[in-house]
Structures are given as structure tokens and as C-alpha cells.
Amino acid sequence: MVKFARPTGFQRELRKAVDEYFSATGLPRRDVPAMYLKSAVILCWCALSYWLLVFVVTEWYQAVPLCLSLAFGLAGIGFNIQHDGNHDAYSNSPFINSLMGSTLDLVGGSSYLWRIKHNVIHHTYTNIVGVDTDIDLEPLAHLTDGPPPRRIHRLQFLYLWFFYGFLAVKWHWFDDFRDLLRRRMGVSSFARPKRWETVRLFSGKIVLFCLMFVIPLTQHSFGTVIVFYIITTFVLGLLLSVVFQLAHCVEETSFKNAENRMGDWAIHQVETTTNFARRSRLLTWYFGGLNYQIEHHLFPKICHLHYPALSPLVEQICVKFGVRYSSQETFSAALGSHYRLLRSKALS
Ligand SMILES: [Zn+2]
């Protein structure tokens, strides 16, 4: 059992600074009007791309850009709407959080299993080898300082990008069912879901199956549907994998071995996480604050639209307490760092 030490002055000072920010500005932590508008834009983006793709266009050169648009829109739901909803960061209303969290079920993943895997396991035990399932890609790839790499891992910097593309398909049709049957993720077991959660999980899978196969098959041939399903889910998987990897699996972040007693939880979060492209308004809008992962890991129940304003406060306190605050200037710099990590860990 991994346990963290009592909060230190670092954690208390962070909370104080954030509390002062909200009382000084009078802004709400959740139920931010811009977040509702953003959600509407992303949902309309997905619906329009899907409608044009399935019911309107007839030529492949029109369909391929629409597949890309749909994949980017679906990833946008993942980065923004479901992520805030499932963290209870969207609203003060549990119903609205649950509704927004359910957008994940709508696009294929189980929100119930996500909350266990992401909110509990990943957010608590970030980058702890053998516990955080997000960093365990064995035997396909070797990302940590854990057991020695295999010979094949020397090529992971080349082939892993291709396999990232299959994340969404594997998650939708295999991982969720495997986890549900085992009631275990890595070393962490979990309770049987309530009946309502089971209904939501299976309803989501049925809706996904209808959206991806049943409805398109009323308009197009089987081969066409499969080809465009593969293109869409490949781009979706690649996007989701890369954006999540850039926050924790880069040269600047550290991996920890499970010890009975870890240090301050907040210091652990900062040391195992990095930001990127903080000055890009477009990427910050689209990634839903996933490029401000340090602030997200410290304050997951605050709407992500506040992270750019909180970031300098957090950075200042990190400097004061001598805690390394890492941030890549650009998206491509973070990508390069992940690439170098894939090379170096294969040789460690
Ligand atoms: Zn999160």
C-alpha cells in the first residue's frame, strides 16, 4: 500500500494561493459559462462531422477530411467535456457532472471505469511504477525505470506511434470488458459497479456500435464503413495517446518506485508531471487544460479554463519551495522529449 506523508507547507501554500485567487476575482471554480459554450461547440462539431460523413458526402476525398474532423472532435470531447465532468470539475451539480461525464460513454469508453483508472489510480499514484496503469505499456513498450527492457524495445521509438493509433479500438471493445470481468486494473481491484453504472456502460457500447456501424451501414457498403471506422479511430487513438503521454512520459518527469511511505503528495504530482505549449491559446482551448497538467493534477476539481491563470501562482510557489516546475515551450518540444524518452528507456 502506497501512502503519502502529511501535507507540507508547500501544499498548504498552494491551496491558500488558489483560494485567494478565487476570492479576489470572484470567479466560480465550476459552472463557468465559457465551459458550457465550449461544450456546445465541440458537440456540434462532432455531430456536423458525423452527419456530413454518413449522410451527405459520396467521394473518398470528401470523406477522409471529415473522418479527421470527427476524430479531432471526439478527442475534444475526451480532453474537455468528459474529463471535467468525470473529475466533478464541470459543475457544482452532481447531475450535470454525471451528464457531462456520460459523454465518454457516448463516444465509446466507460465513464465508470475511467473514474477508477484515471481519477483514482492515475491521479493518486501518478508515475508510480507497478501501480499507475497509464505508464504500463509492457510488453509492447518500456517507458519506466522498472524491469529491464526487452530487445524489441530498442525500436519502440519507431513502432510505438503506430500502436498508439489502436488505443481507442482496444479501449472500446477489449479493455473495458476485461477490466469489468476481472474487477482489477493492474494491482488495484475495485468493487462491482452498481446496476445503474452497468446499464450506462452497456448502453454506451450499444450506442457506439450503432453510431459506428449500424447507422453507416444503412448508407454505405460494409467495406466502406470499416475503412472509415479504422481511419477515424486510428486518428482518435493517436491523438489521445500522444496528448496524455506528453504530460507524464517525457525526459523532464520522474518515475517513482512504490514505497510504503512517499513524500508530500503535491510535490510528487509536480515532479511526475509537466506542462507544454502554455502560450498557445489554440492548443490550450483544444486540449482542455491537458497542457496544464501540473495545475490539473494539483487541482483536478477546478474547471480547466482557470488553469492558465493559476499556472504562474503555482510556478512561483514551486520556485519558492525548490520544487522543479517543468514546462515545455511548444507542443513539438514535448513531442521531441517523449521521443527521446522512448529511445533512452529502451537502453536503460
Ligand atoms: Zn485528469
Boltz pocket constraint, residues with backbone or C-beta under 6 A from the ligand:
constraints:
  - pocket:
      binder: B
      contacts: [[A, 83], [A, 87], [A, 118], [A, 123], [A, 296], [A, 300]]
      max_distance: 6.0
